[in-house]
Amino acid sequence: MARFNTRAAHAAPPTSPVLSTGQVVRTHQGGRGHLRDARSELYLLAVANFVSQQTFYESAGDRDDRFTALVHRLAVEDPQWTAGLLGWLRGDGNMRTAALVGAAEYVRARLAAGAEDGPSNRQVIASVLLRPDEPGELLAYWTSTHGRAVPKPVKRGIADAVRRLYSGKALLKYDTASKGYRFGDVLNLVHASPDPAKHWQGELFRYALDRRHNPDTAVAPASDRTLTAHGALMALPVAERRAVVTAPDGPARLAAAGMTWESLAGWLQGPMDAAAWESVIPSMGAMALVRNLRNFDEAGVSDTVAAQVAAKISDPEVVAKSRQFPFRYLSAYQHAPSLRWAYPLEQALGHSLANVPALPGRTLILVDRSGSMWSPLSARSQLNRADAAAIFGTALAIRAAAGDLVEFGTNSAPVKYRKGESVLNVLKRFGSRGGTNTAEAVRKHYRNHDRVLIVTDEQAAWSHHGDVAAGVPAQVPVYTWNLAGYRAGHAPSGKAGRHVFGGLSDSAFRMVQLLEAGRDAHWPWAR
């Protein structure tokens, strides 16, 4: 890991893109807050926004309305930037729902304004659709929010994605009765023509339409091996199906037929016992394995197969490819049903933090453990922002040449750790700290450090000087990592030495590397 020179001389101090306007308002806690420009506000909200998610200070409706209003404004005022944000948000940012909603609202705003400059509406829609079920999800959002009339650019963007994403395996995995829009519904609405380079896609589209509208007579195309193998399994009498599962070639047959763990129980019409799980585990993805650890234990999966699961979920390459946020592994660890999963999940969490830099010199790391940080990250998550903040703060401290790790709220205290210690072990030493006196924590613990990093929701209650980092010399960089995306920040940002990042992945630290190398940090999609 490259070391950074924080004292290098430059013609102009490096800057980061999140900017304050100079307007002072109140935070939700009543402290002095700082408004950011529209682009900065949308960026920080987008990377922390699980759509329709209640937060400590904002209702789900208010938060979604703010997101929509910002997208509407910037889609017209700055379409190139907004299109870049939305594509990055779904890709490297790994935020599915916010990207889909944002793209739909981008197009709606530009059509209403008659805007024609910038990236095409069709391109923006296609750019956020990366998984085969997402064309249907975007249609479902549009029709439930804006009515059944779907504009041509939306249809054409979805059709582009359909040609790219629809395959036999995709149909088996995602074209299920639980979906509001089946593959056939999407094809009916957007009239996607097959990709000329995919000679098999015309037959697949016809089958998807038959499967939706005439399921009793739909026949899978013989040219598709996956669908043919799946059809053969489905044609087996129920009494013969468990023998497939227990046969030596059972796992290979299930994989060849695109049989998912979700559909296996229904196909068997019986319990998911150890044999059933062991037959489908080899073809399961890493996060599907993580989500089913309790089911494996309850079914009595063998130690041999459990070891294979453990090896897969803790493999560094698998972790990197899964692109999961580190807090996913923390949540799994906290709710692991048995000790045999603890160490593999601990390893996976460590691998997911691989991009956290090894900062040179002395670093002060402040982790917000105030009351507002204890709200869950999303309605589907049992993990809260306080623990997410502690993960990243601890990882920074452990990697740093010399890191002082502090938890703060109404008051503050150092958190002890050892070099090379497990992040999860250190996490157990954090507590709850009440209010949000960020300024006092900085004042109390700053001792000529080379940098200060604060992981927080920025809702400071006490900030009499209007800048929680006022006690830090101007030449010492202060980085705020925002985990909530509220409107007002706890300090001015964008000026030399004062930087704000957002989100729940470690990709924000790439900006730290640029800044400490003396280069300006740009928006993540503009690198």
Secondary structure, DSSP 8 states (H G I E B T S, - for coil): -----TT---SS----S--EEEEEEE-TTSSEEEEE-HHHHHHHHHHH--TT---SSS-HHHHHHHHHHHHHHHHHH-HHHHHHHHHHHHTTT--HHHHHHHHHHHHHHHHHHT--SSS-HHHHHHHT--STTHHHHHHHHHHHHH-S---HHHHHHHHHHHHHH--HHHHHHH--TTSSS-HHHHHHHH-----TT-TTHHHHHHHHHHHHH-TTT----TT-HHHHHHHHHHHS-HHHHHHHHHSTTHHHHHHHTT--HHHHHHHHTS---HHHHHHHGGG--HHHHHHTHHHHHHHT--HHHHHHHHHHHT-HHHHHHHT--HHHHHHHHHT-SSGGGHHHHHHHHHHHTTTS----SEEEEEEE-SGGGGSBSSTT---BHHHHHHHHHHHHHHHSSEEEEEEESSSEEE----TT--HHHHHTT-----S--HHHHHHHH-SS-SEEEEEE----S--TTS-TTTTS-TTS-EEEEESS--SEESS--SSTTEEEEESSSGGGHHHHHHHHTT-----GGG-
